[in-house]
Amino acid sequence: SYFAAPCPPGTYSNVSGAVNNYDCIECDAGYYCSSIAGGEPTGLCWGGYYCTGGASNPRQHIVDPGHYSPNGSASQIECLRGTYQPFPAQPSCLECEPGYVCPDKAMTDHNFCEAGRYCGNGTTVMSDCPPGTYSNQTHLTTLSECTICPRGYYCRDRGATAPTGMCNAGHICYEGAMDDDPVYNDDPSGNNTVVTYGDTCHEGYYCPQGTSFMIPCPIGTYNPSRSGKSESAACLPCDAGKYCNGTALTTPTGDCDAGYYCIGGAYLPNPSDNQTTGDICPLYYYCPAGSQSPRVCNAGYFSSTTGNSVCELCNEGYICYQREGPRLCPQGKYCPASTVTVPLTAPKNCPVGTFGATDGLKDSSECQTCTGGSYCDTPGQSNVTGPITGGFWSMRGSTVATPADTNNPDHGICPKGYYCEEGSTAPLPCPQGTYGFAVQYDALSDCINCPGGYYCPYNNMTEAGPQCDAGFYCSGGSSEAAPVAQAYGDECPTGHYCPAGSSTPVDCPAGQYSNTTRSTVCLSCPKGHYCPLATSEPLPCPLGYYCGAGTSIATSNPCPVGTYNNETGMNSVADCIDCWPGFYCGSQGIGVPVDLCGPGWYCSGGATAAQPSAAAQGGQCEAGYFCPEGSSVMLDCSPGTFCQ
């Protein structure tokens, strides 16, 4: 050869005496061999590339993403865990940045650090946020970036992305709580777990689920126990009789004030909220300190204003019932003052025989004695029971309607000679003209009128008196022996006679008369008169009749047929006159003839018929005569006439 030829690219020869290219050797791995002759490889394969052998340049093979190769690499190298490489031809890998994690080899990208975890430089394994913390954010770089579990919540799990839950009711969870029911403990002795991130709810407070702070029991309540879960369950209404003036109380503040009552839940010692928690002690009640409710004043005591802590004793003249003010002692009763030893619980009755007509009596001596004419038979009357029964009397104080006492000066049975109407205050005497022979007369009408023919001249007589005087009559009830023009008698009237003891005038009998008053006997009727029964003046005998002495009937002696009598006062039959001529008297007792003698007949006098048959009285008219009606004699026929 006339010159030395270089080894082909990708080869080299490190010996002398080579005769051809076959004596050239393949370029070593990790190196490249260019066309420039030399006894060794040209140089190292570049970083980001790798040369597997026979490389003619430093970039034989490009490194893939997720890999790297330093200078002189014969192969690409996987990025280690905690690194990554997103680009090709890189001589090294990138360290995983804070907030990211590279858990695998040959990673071409880094993963973001998940929520609940944090990742520092070159992190291959994410670190969990520990119990008591959480994170809902990705890309955390340090533990300090984990969020402390907030108050009211607990974070029990590692790597939590949110609090596990709310703290249990009855517990308080401070920041960083790891359990839902913490109980505070700062003493590790005895292998106890130190717990400072929470506690049971304290006395005076309540803790609903998830509360951030212990909530103080409100005013008007208290809580003596721990672990209160709710206001309604833990905070007790202030005890009846107590008040709770503050929050977070563990015991009531104190007793309710005297004059007030606290029914429960009171926050003032003197509540006045219309009985929601209490009020001022009402009328008729009393409230000592610490009262749970108003206490009604006992009978015999009273409370006349609100706000009283004690009751007062009832005054005399009054009765004090429960739940009302003093009232005047009612009528029919009396009310002494109440005492501590003997409180008056009911009015006392006015005793039998008395009554109380006014309110406010204080003593039995003020009860009024039953009034005259009345009786009071039951205790406690406001008025008399009623009037004394007729037949009895009472001046005062009777206890029965029929006091039968006979020797009591104030009341008794009505005695003889008296009458006692209903309601009598004293016996009334049977008046003059009457008498009473028995007891218990109840009306004036019971007094017996003095009987007819007798008189009773005095009051309260018990039997009839003497006979009335002759010439007078006493019809009944007479008070005098010789009454004149009285309802009970009078002087004997004319036409009558009255012997001693007459009850009525006695009629003069027929045929007698009395023409004066006060007569004791009657006179015989005189001649020419007649005297019917009870004649005062004799009556003249009527026309057509005659009356002898002692005649009692006017028509007992008529003038006989054929006669008449035209005058009164005639006393014998001789006073009767023959009937007039031309007339006839056909009946007895004719006063004046009125009937004419019949035609064709004549009546000469004393005729007893219209056609007399007795010659002495007249007769029939004879032939040659004529007799018109009322003829006393026969008349001759007139010349030129004839009369058969």
C-alpha positions in Angstrom: 0.0 0.0 0.0 1.3 3.3 -0.7 -0.5 4.9 2.3 -2.1 3.8 5.6 -5.9 3.7 5.5 -8.0 4.5 8.6 -10.2 2.0 10.3 -13.8 2.4 9.1 -16.1 4.6 11.4 -17.2 2.6 14.3 -14.0 0.7 14.6 -10.5 1.3 15.7 -7.2 -0.6 15.9 -4.9 -0.3 18.8 -2.2 -2.6 17.3 0.4 -2.0 14.6 0.8 -3.9 11.4 -2.9 -4.2 10.5 -3.2 -5.1 6.9 -7.0 -4.5 6.3 -10.2 -3.3 7.9 -10.7 -6.7 9.3 -7.9 -6.0 11.6 -10.0 -3.1 13.0 -12.1 -3.9 16.1 -15.6 -2.7 16.8 -15.7 0.5 18.9 -16.1 -0.4 22.6 -19.5 0.0 24.2 -19.8 3.4 25.9 -17.5 4.9 23.3 -17.7 6.0 19.7 -15.1 5.8 17.0 -15.2 8.4 14.3 -13.4 8.1 10.9 -10.3 9.8 12.2 -7.7 7.2 12.6 -6.4 6.5 16.0 -5.3 3.7 18.1 -8.3 4.0 20.5 -12.0 5.1 20.6 -12.5 8.7 19.7 -14.3 9.5 23.0 -17.1 8.7 25.5 -20.6 8.4 24.3 -22.3 11.7 25.3 -24.6 12.0 28.3 -28.2 11.5 27.3 -27.1 8.9 24.8 -25.7 5.5 25.0 -23.4 3.5 22.8 -23.8 -0.3 22.7 -20.7 -0.8 20.6 -19.5 0.1 17.1 -20.7 3.6 17.6 -19.3 6.0 15.0 -20.6 9.1 16.9 -21.4 10.0 20.5 -25.1 9.8 20.0 -25.5 6.2 18.8 -28.8 5.7 20.8 -31.0 8.4 22.4 -32.0 7.9 26.0 -35.8 7.4 26.4 -37.9 9.5 28.8 -37.8 7.9 32.3 -34.2 7.1 31.8 -30.9 8.7 31.9 -27.3 8.1 30.8 -24.2 9.8 31.9 -21.2 10.2 29.5 -19.8 6.8 28.4 -23.0 4.9 29.0 -23.3 1.6 27.2 -27.1 1.5 28.0 -29.8 3.7 29.3 -30.5 3.6 33.0 -34.0 3.7 34.5 -34.6 6.7 36.7 -34.5 5.6 40.3 -37.6 5.9 42.6 -37.8 9.4 43.8 -36.8 10.7 40.4 -38.4 11.0 37.0 -37.4 12.3 33.5 -40.0 13.5 31.2 -37.6 14.2 28.3 -35.4 12.0 26.1 -31.6 12.4 25.8 -31.1 13.4 29.4 -27.9 12.6 31.2 -29.6 12.5 34.6 -33.1 12.2 36.2 -34.9 15.0 38.0 -35.5 14.7 41.7 -39.2 14.4 42.6 -40.1 18.0 43.8 -41.8 18.6 47.1 -45.6 18.0 46.8 -45.0 15.2 44.4 -44.2 11.5 44.7 -42.3 9.2 42.4 -42.9 5.7 43.7 -41.7 3.8 40.6 -38.6 3.5 38.5 -38.4 4.9 35.0 -41.1 7.4 35.7 -41.5 10.0 32.9 -43.6 12.3 35.2 -44.1 12.9 38.9 -47.4 12.2 40.6 -49.0 14.9 42.8 -49.0 14.2 46.5 -52.6 13.0 47.3 -54.9 14.7 49.8 -54.3 13.5 53.3 -50.6 13.1 52.7 -47.5 15.2 52.3 -44.4 14.7 50.1 -40.9 16.2 50.5 -38.0 16.2 48.0 -37.5 12.9 46.2 -40.5 11.3 47.8 -41.0 7.7 46.9 -43.7 7.0 49.4 -46.3 9.6 50.5 -46.3 10.3 54.2 -49.8 10.2 55.8 -51.0 13.2 57.8 -51.0 11.7 61.3 -54.1 11.2 63.5 -55.3 14.5 64.8 -54.7 16.1 61.4 -56.1 15.9 57.9 -55.7 17.5 54.6 -58.2 18.0 51.8 -55.5 19.5 49.6 -53.0 17.8 47.3 -49.4 18.7 46.8 -48.5 19.1 50.5 -44.8 19.2 51.0 -44.4 19.0 54.8 -46.1 17.6 57.8 -46.7 21.2 58.9 -49.0 21.7 56.0 -51.4 19.0 57.4 -54.5 20.7 58.8 -55.0 20.4 62.6 -58.3 18.7 63.2 -60.7 21.6 64.1 -62.5 22.0 67.4 -65.6 20.0 67.6 -64.3 17.3 65.3 -61.9 14.3 65.6 -59.5 12.9 63.1 -58.9 9.3 64.0 -57.4 7.9 60.8 -54.0 8.5 59.2 -54.0 10.2 55.8 -57.5 11.6 56.4 -58.8 14.0 53.8 -61.5 15.2 56.2 -62.3 15.0 59.9 -63.6 11.6 60.8 -66.7 13.0 62.3 -68.1 15.3 64.9 -67.2 15.0 68.5 -69.7 13.0 70.5 -72.4 14.9 72.4 -71.3 15.1 76.0 -67.6 15.7 75.0 -65.6 18.6 73.9 -62.9 18.1 71.2 -60.1 20.7 71.1 -57.9 21.1 68.0 -56.1 17.9 67.0 -58.6 15.5 68.6 -58.0 11.9 67.7 -61.2 10.3 69.2 -64.9 11.2 69.4 -65.1 10.8 73.2 -62.0 12.2 74.7 -61.5 12.2 78.5 -58.7 14.6 79.6 -55.7 13.1 81.2 -52.2 14.6 81.6 -50.8 12.0 83.9 -48.9 9.2 82.0 -48.2 7.2 85.1 -49.5 3.7 85.2 -49.1 3.5 81.4 -52.1 5.8 81.0 -52.6 7.5 77.7 -52.2 11.2 77.9 -55.2 13.0 76.4 -55.1 16.7 76.2 -57.1 17.2 73.0 -60.5 17.1 74.7 -62.5 16.1 77.7 -66.0 15.3 79.0 -68.2 18.3 79.1 -67.8 20.1 82.4 -70.3 20.8 85.1 -72.4 23.9 84.3 -72.0 23.3 80.6 -73.5 21.1 77.8 -71.8 19.9 74.7 -74.0 19.0 71.7 -72.5 16.8 69.0 -69.7 18.7 67.2 -69.6 21.7 69.5 -66.5 23.9 69.2 -66.8 25.2 72.8 -68.6 24.0 75.9 -71.8 26.0 76.0 -72.7 27.4 79.4 -76.1 26.5 80.8 -78.2 29.6 80.4 -79.5 31.8 83.1 -82.2 30.2 85.1 -80.6 26.7 84.9 -77.7 24.8 86.3 -75.8 21.5 85.7 -74.2 19.6 88.5 -72.9 16.8 86.3 -70.3 16.3 83.6 -71.0 14.9 80.1 -74.0 17.1 79.4 -75.2 16.4 75.8 -77.9 19.1 75.3 -79.4 22.0 77.0 -82.7 20.2 77.6 -81.0 17.1 79.0 -78.1 18.6 80.9 -79.2 22.1 82.0 -81.7 21.6 84.8 -84.3 24.3 85.3 -83.5 26.0 88.5 -85.0 24.1 91.4 -88.4 25.2 92.6 -87.9 27.6 95.4 -84.4 28.5 94.1 -83.1 31.0 91.6 -80.1 30.7 89.2 -78.7 34.1 88.4 -75.8 33.4 86.1 -74.6 31.1 83.4 -72.6 27.9 83.7 -73.9 27.3 87.2 -73.3 24.0 88.9 -75.7 24.8 91.8 -78.6 27.2 92.2 -77.6 30.7 93.3 -79.8 30.7 96.4 -83.3 30.7 97.8 -86.2 32.6 96.3 -86.9 35.8 98.2 -89.5 35.9 100.9 -92.8 37.3 99.5 -92.0 35.6 96.1 -92.2 32.0 94.8 -90.1 30.3 92.2 -91.8 27.5 90.4 -88.7 26.4 88.5 -86.3 28.0 86.1 -86.2 31.3 87.9 -83.1 33.5 87.4 -84.2 36.2 89.8 -84.9 35.9 93.5 -88.0 38.0 93.0 -89.4 36.8 89.6 -92.4 38.6 88.1 -92.8 37.0 84.7 -96.5 36.2 85.0 -95.8 32.8 86.5 -93.4 31.5 83.8 -90.7 31.0 86.4 -92.5 32.5 89.4 -94.1 35.7 90.6 -94.9 37.8 93.6 -96.9 36.0 96.2 -100.5 36.6 95.3 -103.4 37.8 97.4 -104.6 35.3 100.0 -101.3 33.4 100.0 -97.9 33.7 101.8 -94.5 32.8 100.5 -91.6 32.3 103.0 -88.1 32.4 101.6 -87.4 29.5 99.2 -91.1 29.0 98.3 -91.8 26.7 95.4 -95.4 27.8 95.1 -97.7 30.2 96.9 -99.0 28.6 100.1 -102.6 29.3 100.8 -103.3 31.0 104.2 -105.0 28.6 106.5 -108.6 29.2 107.6 -108.4 31.7 110.4 -105.6 33.7 108.7 -105.5 36.2 105.9 -103.2 37.9 103.5 -104.7 41.1 102.2 -101.8 42.2 100.0 -99.4 40.7 97.5 -95.9 39.8 98.4 -96.6 38.6 101.9 -94.2 36.1 103.6 -96.6 35.3 106.5 -100.3 35.4 107.1 -102.1 37.5 109.7 -104.6 36.3 112.3 -108.2 37.0 111.4 -109.7 40.0 113.3 -112.8 39.7 115.4 -116.0 40.3 113.5 -114.5 38.6 110.5 -114.1 35.1 109.1 -111.1 34.3 107.0 -111.5 31.4 104.6 -108.8 30.1 102.3 -108.2 31.8 99.0 -110.1 35.0 99.9 -109.9 38.1 101.9 -111.5 38.6 105.3 -115.2 38.8 105.0 -117.6 40.2 107.6 -119.0 37.5 109.8 -122.2 36.6 108.1 -125.6 37.1 109.6 -126.7 34.5 112.1 -123.1 34.0 113.2 -120.5 35.6 115.4 -116.8 35.6 115.0 -114.3 36.1 117.8 -110.7 37.0 116.8 -108.5 34.1 115.7 -105.6 33.1 118.0 -102.5 31.1 117.3 -103.8 28.3 119.5 -107.4 28.5 118.3 -107.7 29.9 114.8 -111.3 30.5 113.8 -112.0 28.3 110.9 -115.8 28.7 110.7 -118.2 31.3 112.2 -119.9 30.3 115.4 -123.7 30.0 115.3 -125.9 32.4 117.2 -127.6 30.0 119.8 -131.1 28.7 119.5 -133.5 31.4 120.7 -131.4 34.2 119.1 -130.6 35.4 115.6 -128.0 37.7 114.0 -129.5 40.2 111.6 -126.4 42.1 110.9 -122.9 41.2 109.6 -119.8 41.4 111.7 -120.9 40.2 115.1 -118.0 39.5 117.4 -119.5 37.7 120.4 -122.6 35.6 121.2 -123.8 38.5 123.4 -124.3 40.5 120.2 -126.8 37.9 118.9 -130.3 39.4 119.2 -132.9 37.6 121.4 -135.6 36.2 119.3 -138.2 39.0 118.9 -141.7 39.0 120.3 -144.2 37.1 118.2 -141.5 35.0 116.6 -139.4 31.9 117.4 -135.8 30.9 116.6 -135.5 27.1 116.6 -132.2 26.5 115.0 -128.7 27.8 115.7 -127.1 30.3 113.2 -130.2 32.1 112.1 -130.0 35.5 110.4 -133.6 36.1 111.1 -136.4 34.6 113.1 -137.6 31.2 111.9 -141.1 32.5 111.7 -144.1 33.7 113.6 -145.3 32.0 116.8 -148.1 29.6 116.0 -151.6 30.8 116.6 -152.8 29.8 120.1 -149.4 30.6 121.6 -147.5 33.8 122.4 -144.0 35.0 123.0 -142.7 38.3 124.3 -139.1 37.2 123.5 -136.6 34.4 123.2 -138.9 31.5 122.1 -137.1 28.5 120.7 -140.2 26.8 119.3 -143.3 27.8 117.4 -145.6 26.4 120.1 -144.1 27.3 123.5 -146.3 25.3 125.9 -144.9 26.9 129.1 -147.6 27.9 131.6 -145.3 29.6 134.1 -142.8 31.3 131.8 -143.1 35.1 131.9 -141.7 35.5 128.3 -143.8 33.0 126.4 -146.4 30.3 126.7 -149.8 28.8 125.6 -152.7 31.1 125.2 -154.7 31.0 128.5 -158.5 30.9 129.0 -160.3 34.1 128.2 -157.6 35.1 125.7 -156.8 34.5 122.1 -153.3 34.6 120.4 -153.2 35.1 116.7 -150.2 33.9 114.7 -147.2 36.0 115.8 -148.6 37.2 119.1 -146.3 38.9 121.5 -148.8 38.7 124.3 -152.2 37.1 124.9 -155.1 39.3 123.7 -158.2 39.3 125.9 -161.4 38.1 124.5 -163.3 41.4 124.3 -166.5 42.5 126.0 -169.3 40.6 124.6 -167.3 37.4 124.3 -165.7 34.8 126.6 -163.1 32.0 126.2 -163.6 28.8 128.2 -160.6 26.9 126.8 -156.8 27.5 126.2 -155.0 27.9 122.9 -157.4 30.1 121.0 -155.6 31.3 117.9 -158.1 34.0 116.6 -160.6 36.5 117.8 -163.2 34.4 116.1 -162.4 31.6 118.6 -163.7 33.8 121.4 -167.3 32.7 121.9 -169.9 35.4 121.5 -171.9 35.8 124.7 -175.0 33.6 123.9 -178.3 35.2 123.0 -180.1 36.5 126.0 -176.9 37.0 128.0 -174.3 39.7 128.2 -170.5 39.6 129.0 -169.6 43.0 130.4 -165.8 42.4 130.9 -162.7 41.5 128.9 -161.1 38.0 129.2 -164.2 36.4 130.6 -164.0 32.6 130.8 -167.8 31.9 130.8 -171.1 33.6 129.9 -172.4 36.5 132.0 -176.0 37.1 133.4 -179.2 37.4 131.5 -180.0 40.6 129.6 -182.7 42.9 131.1 -186.4 42.5 130.4 -187.6 44.9 127.6 -184.3 44.3 125.8 -182.9 41.6 123.7 -179.3 40.4 123.4 -178.8 38.6 120.1 -175.3 37.3 120.9 -172.0 39.0 121.8 -173.6 41.6 124.0 -171.4 43.5 126.4 -174.3 45.2 128.2 -177.6 44.2 129.9 -179.8 46.7 128.0 -178.2 47.3 124.6 -179.7 50.1 122.4 -179.2 50.2 118.7 -176.3 47.7 118.8 -175.3 44.9 116.4 -175.5 42.6 119.4 -178.9 43.8 120.6 -181.4 46.6 121.1 -184.4 47.7 123.1 -187.4 45.5 122.4 -189.1 47.0 119.2 -192.9 47.6 118.8 -194.8 44.6 117.8 -192.7 42.5 120.1 -192.1 41.8 123.7 -188.9 40.8 125.5 -188.9 39.0 128.8 -185.5 38.9 130.7 -182.9 36.8 128.9 -184.4 37.4 125.4 -182.0 36.6 122.6 -184.4 38.1 120.0 -187.5 40.1 120.2 -190.6 37.8 120.5 -193.3 38.6 118.0 -196.6 39.6 119.6 -198.8 36.7 118.8 -201.7 37.2 116.3 -204.5 38.9 118.0 -202.2 41.0 120.2 -200.0 44.0 119.7 -197.4 46.2 121.3 -197.2 49.9 120.3 -194.3 50.8 122.6 -190.6 49.7 122.8 -189.1 47.8 125.7 -192.4 45.9 126.2 -192.3 42.9 128.3 -195.8 41.7 127.3 -198.3 42.3 124.4 -201.9 43.8 124.6 -205.1 42.2 123.2 -206.1 43.6 119.8 -209.2 46.0 120.3 -212.6 45.6 118.7 -212.9 46.8 115.1 -209.3 46.0 114.5 -207.2 43.0 113.7 -203.6 42.2 114.8 -201.5 39.9 112.7 -198.3 38.5 114.1 -195.9 41.1 115.5 -198.4 44.0 115.3 -197.1 47.3 116.5 -200.4 49.2 115.9 -203.8 47.5 115.5 -205.1 47.6 112.0 -208.8 48.7 111.2 -211.0 45.9 110.1 -211.2 46.2 106.3 -214.4 46.9 104.2 -216.7 43.9 104.0 -215.6 42.5 107.3 -216.1 43.0 111.0 -213.5 42.3 113.8 -214.3 41.5 117.4 -211.7 41.9 120.2 -208.5 39.8 119.8 -209.0 39.3 116.0 -205.8 38.2 114.4 -206.9 37.9 110.7 -208.6 40.7 108.8 -210.8 38.3 106.8 -211.8 35.9 109.5 -215.3 37.5 109.8 -216.7 38.5 106.4 -220.2 40.1 106.0 -222.5 37.3 104.9 -224.0 36.9 101.4 -226.6 39.6 100.7 -224.9 42.2 102.8 -221.9 44.5 102.5 -219.9 46.8 104.7 -218.5 49.9 103.2 -216.7 51.2 106.3 -213.6 50.0 108.2 -213.3 49.3 111.8 -216.6 47.4 112.2 -216.7 45.0 115.1 -219.9 42.9 114.7 -222.1 41.3 112.1 -224.8 43.8 112.9 -222.5 46.3 111.2 -223.1 44.5 107.9 -225.8 46.3 105.7 -228.3 44.7 103.3 -227.3 44.8 99.7 -228.5 47.9 97.8 -231.8 47.7 95.8 -231.0 47.0 92.1 -227.9 45.2 93.1 -227.1 41.8 94.5 -224.3 40.7 96.9 -223.6 37.2 95.8 -220.5 36.6 97.9 -219.2 37.3 101.5 -217.0 40.2 102.5 -218.3 42.7 100.0 -217.3 46.3 100.8 -219.4 48.0 98.1 -222.2 46.4 95.9 -221.0 46.4 92.2 -223.1 43.7 90.6 -226.5 44.9 89.0 -229.6 42.8 89.3 -230.2 40.7 86.2 -232.4 42.1 83.3 -236.0 40.8 83.6 -235.5 40.7 87.4 -235.6 43.2 90.2 -233.8 43.2 93.5 -235.5 45.0 96.3 -232.7 44.8 98.8 -230.5 42.2 100.5 -230.5 40.1 97.2 -228.0 37.3 97.2 -228.3 36.5 93.4 -228.9 38.4 90.1 -232.2 36.5 89.9 -233.4 36.5 93.5 -235.7 33.6 94.4 -236.6 34.9 97.9 -239.6 37.2 97.8 -238.0 39.4 100.4 -235.1 40.0 98.1 -237.0 40.6 94.9 -238.2 38.5 92.0 -238.9 38.0 88.3 -240.6 40.9 86.5 -244.3 40.1 86.1 -246.5 40.4 82.9 -247.4 44.0 82.1 -244.1 45.1 83.7 -240.6 45.4 82.6 -237.4 45.3 84.5 -234.2 46.5 82.9 -230.8 45.5 84.4 -230.3 46.9 87.9 -234.0 47.3 88.6 -235.0 47.6 92.2 -238.8 47.5 91.4 -241.0 46.3 88.5 -241.9 49.2 86.1 -245.3 49.5 84.3 -245.3 49.0 80.6 -245.7 52.3 78.9 -248.8 53.2 77.0 -248.8 51.7 73.6 -246.5 48.8 74.7 -247.0 45.5 76.2 -244.9 43.4 78.4 -245.3 39.6 78.4 
